[in-house]
Amino acid sequence: MGRLRHALAGRYGIAAAEFALVAPVVILIVLSIYDVGRAVWRTTQLETAARIGAQYAFANPTDNAGITSRVQASLSGWTGLTISPTSMACQCDNGVAANCSTGTCPFGAATVSPIGYITVTVTQPLQFISPLTRALFPAMATLRGSVALRFH
């Protein structure tokens, strides 16, 4: 009876030791899942803000201050935003770049005007909670939302 009692007494600390080994790993995994989910959500918000800026740029393509204020208003309270100046570019159907004001594109025997695009890009650095996420997904350090809107 004494041996059985002695054998059972030695197992009480095993669960605590296993928990001490497993808990940090589980916590890192949970925090990494949270980081990835937060990055996806923030990227979606950045893309929505870029779309709002591009829609304003559609009517006011040279008003960078207005575009920036629209983007910032849609992300009120966010810090560390970088809003790239609006870029306007034109290209032909085959993907070749063309001049927006004087360019033409060959279309069989005729020529047509190039297709114009307004691009608004918004970026923000991501503050990681888990060092595991930073190690596994270093590209998530800067989140980016970009929208190219066709204007003709």
PyMOL CGO cylinders between C-alpha atoms (Angstrom):
from pymol import cmd
from pymol.cgo import CYLINDER

trace = [
    CYLINDER, 0.00, 0.00, 0.00, 2.87, 2.36, 0.79, 0.3, 1, 1, 1, 1, 1, 1,
    CYLINDER, 2.87, 2.36, 0.79, 4.45, 1.86, -2.62, 0.3, 1, 1, 1, 1, 1, 1,
    CYLINDER, 4.45, 1.86, -2.62, 1.20, 2.62, -4.44, 0.3, 1, 1, 1, 1, 1, 1,
    CYLINDER, 1.20, 2.62, -4.44, 0.72, 5.80, -2.47, 0.3, 1, 1, 1, 1, 1, 1,
    CYLINDER, 0.72, 5.80, -2.47, 4.30, 6.86, -3.19, 0.3, 1, 1, 1, 1, 1, 1,
    CYLINDER, 4.30, 6.86, -3.19, 3.90, 6.20, -6.96, 0.3, 1, 1, 1, 1, 1, 1,
    CYLINDER, 3.90, 6.20, -6.96, 0.69, 8.25, -7.13, 0.3, 1, 1, 1, 1, 1, 1,
    CYLINDER, 0.69, 8.25, -7.13, 2.19, 11.14, -5.19, 0.3, 1, 1, 1, 1, 1, 1,
    CYLINDER, 2.19, 11.14, -5.19, 4.93, 11.65, -7.80, 0.3, 1, 1, 1, 1, 1, 1,
    CYLINDER, 4.93, 11.65, -7.80, 2.47, 12.34, -10.65, 0.3, 1, 1, 1, 1, 1, 1,
    CYLINDER, 2.47, 12.34, -10.65, 0.83, 15.46, -9.29, 0.3, 1, 1, 1, 1, 1, 1,
    CYLINDER, 0.83, 15.46, -9.29, 3.34, 17.85, -10.88, 0.3, 1, 1, 1, 1, 1, 1,
    CYLINDER, 3.34, 17.85, -10.88, 3.23, 16.32, -14.37, 0.3, 1, 1, 1, 1, 1, 1,
    CYLINDER, 3.23, 16.32, -14.37, 0.17, 18.26, -15.48, 0.3, 1, 1, 1, 1, 1, 1,
    CYLINDER, 0.17, 18.26, -15.48, 1.69, 21.53, -14.30, 0.3, 1, 1, 1, 1, 1, 1,
    CYLINDER, 1.69, 21.53, -14.30, 4.93, 20.78, -16.14, 0.3, 1, 1, 1, 1, 1, 1,
    CYLINDER, 4.93, 20.78, -16.14, 3.06, 19.89, -19.35, 0.3, 1, 1, 1, 1, 1, 1,
    CYLINDER, 3.06, 19.89, -19.35, 0.99, 23.06, -19.08, 0.3, 1, 1, 1, 1, 1, 1,
    CYLINDER, 0.99, 23.06, -19.08, 4.15, 25.13, -18.58, 0.3, 1, 1, 1, 1, 1, 1,
    CYLINDER, 4.15, 25.13, -18.58, 5.61, 23.67, -21.78, 0.3, 1, 1, 1, 1, 1, 1,
    CYLINDER, 5.61, 23.67, -21.78, 2.50, 23.88, -23.95, 0.3, 1, 1, 1, 1, 1, 1,
    CYLINDER, 2.50, 23.88, -23.95, 0.93, 27.18, -22.81, 0.3, 1, 1, 1, 1, 1, 1,
    CYLINDER, 0.93, 27.18, -22.81, 3.52, 29.55, -24.38, 0.3, 1, 1, 1, 1, 1, 1,
    CYLINDER, 3.52, 29.55, -24.38, 3.22, 27.79, -27.74, 0.3, 1, 1, 1, 1, 1, 1,
    CYLINDER, 3.22, 27.79, -27.74, -0.58, 27.94, -27.66, 0.3, 1, 1, 1, 1, 1, 1,
    CYLINDER, -0.58, 27.94, -27.66, -0.48, 31.63, -26.67, 0.3, 1, 1, 1, 1, 1, 1,
    CYLINDER, -0.48, 31.63, -26.67, 1.90, 32.42, -29.57, 0.3, 1, 1, 1, 1, 1, 1,
    CYLINDER, 1.90, 32.42, -29.57, -0.37, 30.61, -32.02, 0.3, 1, 1, 1, 1, 1, 1,
    CYLINDER, -0.37, 30.61, -32.02, -3.50, 32.40, -30.75, 0.3, 1, 1, 1, 1, 1, 1,
    CYLINDER, -3.50, 32.40, -30.75, -1.77, 35.81, -30.93, 0.3, 1, 1, 1, 1, 1, 1,
    CYLINDER, -1.77, 35.81, -30.93, -0.54, 35.03, -34.45, 0.3, 1, 1, 1, 1, 1, 1,
    CYLINDER, -0.54, 35.03, -34.45, -4.05, 34.15, -35.57, 0.3, 1, 1, 1, 1, 1, 1,
    CYLINDER, -4.05, 34.15, -35.57, -5.22, 37.45, -34.09, 0.3, 1, 1, 1, 1, 1, 1,
    CYLINDER, -5.22, 37.45, -34.09, -2.43, 39.33, -35.92, 0.3, 1, 1, 1, 1, 1, 1,
    CYLINDER, -2.43, 39.33, -35.92, -3.31, 37.77, -39.27, 0.3, 1, 1, 1, 1, 1, 1,
    CYLINDER, -3.31, 37.77, -39.27, -7.02, 38.45, -38.82, 0.3, 1, 1, 1, 1, 1, 1,
    CYLINDER, -7.02, 38.45, -38.82, -6.34, 42.05, -37.82, 0.3, 1, 1, 1, 1, 1, 1,
    CYLINDER, -6.34, 42.05, -37.82, -4.05, 42.50, -40.83, 0.3, 1, 1, 1, 1, 1, 1,
    CYLINDER, -4.05, 42.50, -40.83, -6.72, 41.19, -43.21, 0.3, 1, 1, 1, 1, 1, 1,
    CYLINDER, -6.72, 41.19, -43.21, -9.37, 43.46, -41.66, 0.3, 1, 1, 1, 1, 1, 1,
    CYLINDER, -9.37, 43.46, -41.66, -7.10, 46.53, -41.77, 0.3, 1, 1, 1, 1, 1, 1,
    CYLINDER, -7.10, 46.53, -41.77, -6.12, 45.83, -45.38, 0.3, 1, 1, 1, 1, 1, 1,
    CYLINDER, -6.12, 45.83, -45.38, -9.80, 45.68, -46.31, 0.3, 1, 1, 1, 1, 1, 1,
    CYLINDER, -9.80, 45.68, -46.31, -10.36, 49.02, -44.57, 0.3, 1, 1, 1, 1, 1, 1,
    CYLINDER, -10.36, 49.02, -44.57, -7.36, 50.53, -46.41, 0.3, 1, 1, 1, 1, 1, 1,
    CYLINDER, -7.36, 50.53, -46.41, -8.75, 49.32, -49.75, 0.3, 1, 1, 1, 1, 1, 1,
    CYLINDER, -8.75, 49.32, -49.75, -12.15, 50.81, -48.93, 0.3, 1, 1, 1, 1, 1, 1,
    CYLINDER, -12.15, 50.81, -48.93, -10.51, 54.14, -48.07, 0.3, 1, 1, 1, 1, 1, 1,
    CYLINDER, -10.51, 54.14, -48.07, -8.48, 54.03, -51.30, 0.3, 1, 1, 1, 1, 1, 1,
    CYLINDER, -8.48, 54.03, -51.30, -11.71, 53.41, -53.24, 0.3, 1, 1, 1, 1, 1, 1,
    CYLINDER, -11.71, 53.41, -53.24, -13.32, 56.44, -51.58, 0.3, 1, 1, 1, 1, 1, 1,
    CYLINDER, -13.32, 56.44, -51.58, -10.30, 58.52, -52.58, 0.3, 1, 1, 1, 1, 1, 1,
    CYLINDER, -10.30, 58.52, -52.58, -10.38, 57.17, -56.14, 0.3, 1, 1, 1, 1, 1, 1,
    CYLINDER, -10.38, 57.17, -56.14, -14.08, 57.97, -56.49, 0.3, 1, 1, 1, 1, 1, 1,
    CYLINDER, -14.08, 57.97, -56.49, -13.38, 61.55, -55.41, 0.3, 1, 1, 1, 1, 1, 1,
    CYLINDER, -13.38, 61.55, -55.41, -10.38, 61.64, -57.78, 0.3, 1, 1, 1, 1, 1, 1,
    CYLINDER, -10.38, 61.64, -57.78, -12.65, 60.59, -60.63, 0.3, 1, 1, 1, 1, 1, 1,
    CYLINDER, -12.65, 60.59, -60.63, -14.38, 63.99, -60.45, 0.3, 1, 1, 1, 1, 1, 1,
    CYLINDER, -14.38, 63.99, -60.45, -11.35, 65.98, -59.18, 0.3, 1, 1, 1, 1, 1, 1,
    CYLINDER, -11.35, 65.98, -59.18, -8.23, 64.26, -60.54, 0.3, 1, 1, 1, 1, 1, 1,
    CYLINDER, -8.23, 64.26, -60.54, -5.77, 67.04, -59.64, 0.3, 1, 1, 1, 1, 1, 1,
    CYLINDER, -5.77, 67.04, -59.64, -7.07, 67.76, -56.10, 0.3, 1, 1, 1, 1, 1, 1,
    CYLINDER, -7.07, 67.76, -56.10, -4.59, 65.68, -54.06, 0.3, 1, 1, 1, 1, 1, 1,
    CYLINDER, -4.59, 65.68, -54.06, -5.49, 67.55, -50.86, 0.3, 1, 1, 1, 1, 1, 1,
    CYLINDER, -5.49, 67.55, -50.86, -9.18, 66.68, -51.32, 0.3, 1, 1, 1, 1, 1, 1,
    CYLINDER, -9.18, 66.68, -51.32, -8.36, 63.06, -52.10, 0.3, 1, 1, 1, 1, 1, 1,
    CYLINDER, -8.36, 63.06, -52.10, -6.16, 62.83, -49.01, 0.3, 1, 1, 1, 1, 1, 1,
    CYLINDER, -6.16, 62.83, -49.01, -8.82, 64.40, -46.78, 0.3, 1, 1, 1, 1, 1, 1,
    CYLINDER, -8.82, 64.40, -46.78, -11.46, 61.95, -48.07, 0.3, 1, 1, 1, 1, 1, 1,
    CYLINDER, -11.46, 61.95, -48.07, -9.19, 58.99, -47.34, 0.3, 1, 1, 1, 1, 1, 1,
    CYLINDER, -9.19, 58.99, -47.34, -8.28, 60.29, -43.88, 0.3, 1, 1, 1, 1, 1, 1,
    CYLINDER, -8.28, 60.29, -43.88, -11.94, 61.00, -43.05, 0.3, 1, 1, 1, 1, 1, 1,
    CYLINDER, -11.94, 61.00, -43.05, -12.85, 57.41, -43.87, 0.3, 1, 1, 1, 1, 1, 1,
    CYLINDER, -12.85, 57.41, -43.87, -10.08, 56.17, -41.55, 0.3, 1, 1, 1, 1, 1, 1,
    CYLINDER, -10.08, 56.17, -41.55, -10.57, 58.64, -38.72, 0.3, 1, 1, 1, 1, 1, 1,
    CYLINDER, -10.57, 58.64, -38.72, -8.46, 57.82, -35.69, 0.3, 1, 1, 1, 1, 1, 1,
    CYLINDER, -8.46, 57.82, -35.69, -5.92, 55.75, -37.64, 0.3, 1, 1, 1, 1, 1, 1,
    CYLINDER, -5.92, 55.75, -37.64, -2.28, 56.78, -37.35, 0.3, 1, 1, 1, 1, 1, 1,
    CYLINDER, -2.28, 56.78, -37.35, 0.75, 56.17, -39.51, 0.3, 1, 1, 1, 1, 1, 1,
    CYLINDER, 0.75, 56.17, -39.51, -1.14, 56.41, -42.80, 0.3, 1, 1, 1, 1, 1, 1,
    CYLINDER, -1.14, 56.41, -42.80, 0.73, 57.18, -45.99, 0.3, 1, 1, 1, 1, 1, 1,
    CYLINDER, 0.73, 57.18, -45.99, -1.45, 58.30, -48.87, 0.3, 1, 1, 1, 1, 1, 1,
    CYLINDER, -1.45, 58.30, -48.87, 0.45, 58.27, -52.14, 0.3, 1, 1, 1, 1, 1, 1,
    CYLINDER, 0.45, 58.27, -52.14, -0.24, 61.08, -54.57, 0.3, 1, 1, 1, 1, 1, 1,
    CYLINDER, -0.24, 61.08, -54.57, -2.87, 60.12, -57.10, 0.3, 1, 1, 1, 1, 1, 1,
    CYLINDER, -2.87, 60.12, -57.10, -1.37, 58.78, -60.28, 0.3, 1, 1, 1, 1, 1, 1,
    CYLINDER, -1.37, 58.78, -60.28, -3.04, 58.95, -63.64, 0.3, 1, 1, 1, 1, 1, 1,
    CYLINDER, -3.04, 58.95, -63.64, -1.88, 56.61, -66.36, 0.3, 1, 1, 1, 1, 1, 1,
    CYLINDER, -1.88, 56.61, -66.36, -3.17, 55.59, -69.74, 0.3, 1, 1, 1, 1, 1, 1,
    CYLINDER, -3.17, 55.59, -69.74, -2.64, 52.40, -71.68, 0.3, 1, 1, 1, 1, 1, 1,
    CYLINDER, -2.64, 52.40, -71.68, -3.82, 50.70, -74.81, 0.3, 1, 1, 1, 1, 1, 1,
    CYLINDER, -3.82, 50.70, -74.81, -5.86, 47.51, -74.81, 0.3, 1, 1, 1, 1, 1, 1,
    CYLINDER, -5.86, 47.51, -74.81, -2.66, 45.51, -75.31, 0.3, 1, 1, 1, 1, 1, 1,
    CYLINDER, -2.66, 45.51, -75.31, -1.14, 46.96, -72.11, 0.3, 1, 1, 1, 1, 1, 1,
    CYLINDER, -1.14, 46.96, -72.11, 1.30, 49.38, -73.77, 0.3, 1, 1, 1, 1, 1, 1,
    CYLINDER, 1.30, 49.38, -73.77, 1.57, 52.73, -71.94, 0.3, 1, 1, 1, 1, 1, 1,
    CYLINDER, 1.57, 52.73, -71.94, 0.24, 55.78, -73.81, 0.3, 1, 1, 1, 1, 1, 1,
    CYLINDER, 0.24, 55.78, -73.81, 0.09, 59.52, -73.29, 0.3, 1, 1, 1, 1, 1, 1,
    CYLINDER, 0.09, 59.52, -73.29, -3.28, 60.43, -71.75, 0.3, 1, 1, 1, 1, 1, 1,
    CYLINDER, -3.28, 60.43, -71.75, -3.74, 63.72, -73.60, 0.3, 1, 1, 1, 1, 1, 1,
    CYLINDER, -3.74, 63.72, -73.60, -2.14, 63.11, -76.98, 0.3, 1, 1, 1, 1, 1, 1,
    CYLINDER, -2.14, 63.11, -76.98, -1.83, 59.34, -77.22, 0.3, 1, 1, 1, 1, 1, 1,
    CYLINDER, -1.83, 59.34, -77.22, -3.67, 57.04, -79.54, 0.3, 1, 1, 1, 1, 1, 1,
    CYLINDER, -3.67, 57.04, -79.54, -3.82, 53.28, -79.75, 0.3, 1, 1, 1, 1, 1, 1,
    CYLINDER, -3.82, 53.28, -79.75, -3.96, 51.19, -82.91, 0.3, 1, 1, 1, 1, 1, 1,
    CYLINDER, -3.96, 51.19, -82.91, -7.15, 49.21, -83.25, 0.3, 1, 1, 1, 1, 1, 1,
    CYLINDER, -7.15, 49.21, -83.25, -7.02, 47.30, -86.50, 0.3, 1, 1, 1, 1, 1, 1,
    CYLINDER, -7.02, 47.30, -86.50, -6.98, 49.89, -89.27, 0.3, 1, 1, 1, 1, 1, 1,
    CYLINDER, -6.98, 49.89, -89.27, -8.28, 52.65, -86.96, 0.3, 1, 1, 1, 1, 1, 1,
    CYLINDER, -8.28, 52.65, -86.96, -6.90, 54.40, -83.91, 0.3, 1, 1, 1, 1, 1, 1,
    CYLINDER, -6.90, 54.40, -83.91, -8.69, 54.84, -80.59, 0.3, 1, 1, 1, 1, 1, 1,
    CYLINDER, -8.69, 54.84, -80.59, -8.06, 56.81, -77.42, 0.3, 1, 1, 1, 1, 1, 1,
    CYLINDER, -8.06, 56.81, -77.42, -6.15, 55.03, -74.66, 0.3, 1, 1, 1, 1, 1, 1,
    CYLINDER, -6.15, 55.03, -74.66, -7.85, 53.80, -71.50, 0.3, 1, 1, 1, 1, 1, 1,
    CYLINDER, -7.85, 53.80, -71.50, -7.14, 55.99, -68.46, 0.3, 1, 1, 1, 1, 1, 1,
    CYLINDER, -7.14, 55.99, -68.46, -6.73, 54.86, -64.86, 0.3, 1, 1, 1, 1, 1, 1,
    CYLINDER, -6.73, 54.86, -64.86, -6.58, 56.81, -61.61, 0.3, 1, 1, 1, 1, 1, 1,
    CYLINDER, -6.58, 56.81, -61.61, -4.71, 54.99, -58.85, 0.3, 1, 1, 1, 1, 1, 1,
    CYLINDER, -4.71, 54.99, -58.85, -4.92, 55.78, -55.14, 0.3, 1, 1, 1, 1, 1, 1,
    CYLINDER, -4.92, 55.78, -55.14, -2.70, 53.87, -52.69, 0.3, 1, 1, 1, 1, 1, 1,
    CYLINDER, -2.70, 53.87, -52.69, -2.88, 53.93, -48.89, 0.3, 1, 1, 1, 1, 1, 1,
    CYLINDER, -2.88, 53.93, -48.89, -0.32, 52.19, -46.66, 0.3, 1, 1, 1, 1, 1, 1,
    CYLINDER, -0.32, 52.19, -46.66, 0.08, 51.74, -42.91, 0.3, 1, 1, 1, 1, 1, 1,
    CYLINDER, 0.08, 51.74, -42.91, 2.65, 49.90, -40.82, 0.3, 1, 1, 1, 1, 1, 1,
    CYLINDER, 2.65, 49.90, -40.82, 1.29, 47.01, -38.76, 0.3, 1, 1, 1, 1, 1, 1,
    CYLINDER, 1.29, 47.01, -38.76, 2.27, 46.71, -35.11, 0.3, 1, 1, 1, 1, 1, 1,
    CYLINDER, 2.27, 46.71, -35.11, 2.59, 42.98, -34.47, 0.3, 1, 1, 1, 1, 1, 1,
    CYLINDER, 2.59, 42.98, -34.47, 1.50, 41.47, -31.17, 0.3, 1, 1, 1, 1, 1, 1,
    CYLINDER, 1.50, 41.47, -31.17, 3.20, 38.12, -31.72, 0.3, 1, 1, 1, 1, 1, 1,
    CYLINDER, 3.20, 38.12, -31.72, 6.87, 37.74, -32.68, 0.3, 1, 1, 1, 1, 1, 1,
    CYLINDER, 6.87, 37.74, -32.68, 5.88, 34.54, -34.46, 0.3, 1, 1, 1, 1, 1, 1,
    CYLINDER, 5.88, 34.54, -34.46, 3.74, 36.49, -36.94, 0.3, 1, 1, 1, 1, 1, 1,
    CYLINDER, 3.74, 36.49, -36.94, 6.58, 38.92, -37.63, 0.3, 1, 1, 1, 1, 1, 1,
    CYLINDER, 6.58, 38.92, -37.63, 8.91, 35.98, -38.34, 0.3, 1, 1, 1, 1, 1, 1,
    CYLINDER, 8.91, 35.98, -38.34, 6.47, 34.02, -40.52, 0.3, 1, 1, 1, 1, 1, 1,
    CYLINDER, 6.47, 34.02, -40.52, 4.89, 36.94, -42.42, 0.3, 1, 1, 1, 1, 1, 1,
    CYLINDER, 4.89, 36.94, -42.42, 7.42, 39.78, -42.74, 0.3, 1, 1, 1, 1, 1, 1,
    CYLINDER, 7.42, 39.78, -42.74, 5.53, 41.19, -45.76, 0.3, 1, 1, 1, 1, 1, 1,
    CYLINDER, 5.53, 41.19, -45.76, 2.65, 42.08, -43.42, 0.3, 1, 1, 1, 1, 1, 1,
    CYLINDER, 2.65, 42.08, -43.42, 4.80, 44.72, -41.73, 0.3, 1, 1, 1, 1, 1, 1,
    CYLINDER, 4.80, 44.72, -41.73, 3.33, 47.29, -44.14, 0.3, 1, 1, 1, 1, 1, 1,
    CYLINDER, 3.33, 47.29, -44.14, -0.32, 46.94, -45.08, 0.3, 1, 1, 1, 1, 1, 1,
    CYLINDER, -0.32, 46.94, -45.08, -1.43, 48.33, -48.43, 0.3, 1, 1, 1, 1, 1, 1,
    CYLINDER, -1.43, 48.33, -48.43, -4.74, 49.22, -50.01, 0.3, 1, 1, 1, 1, 1, 1,
    CYLINDER, -4.74, 49.22, -50.01, -4.68, 50.29, -53.64, 0.3, 1, 1, 1, 1, 1, 1,
    CYLINDER, -4.68, 50.29, -53.64, -7.45, 50.97, -56.13, 0.3, 1, 1, 1, 1, 1, 1,
    CYLINDER, -7.45, 50.97, -56.13, -7.16, 51.71, -59.85, 0.3, 1, 1, 1, 1, 1, 1,
    CYLINDER, -7.16, 51.71, -59.85, -10.32, 53.27, -61.24, 0.3, 1, 1, 1, 1, 1, 1,
    CYLINDER, -10.32, 53.27, -61.24, -10.90, 53.45, -65.00, 0.3, 1, 1, 1, 1, 1, 1,
    CYLINDER, -10.90, 53.45, -65.00, -11.90, 56.95, -66.07, 0.3, 1, 1, 1, 1, 1, 1,
    CYLINDER, -11.90, 56.95, -66.07, -12.37, 56.66, -69.85, 0.3, 1, 1, 1, 1, 1, 1,
]
cmd.load_cgo(trace, "trace")
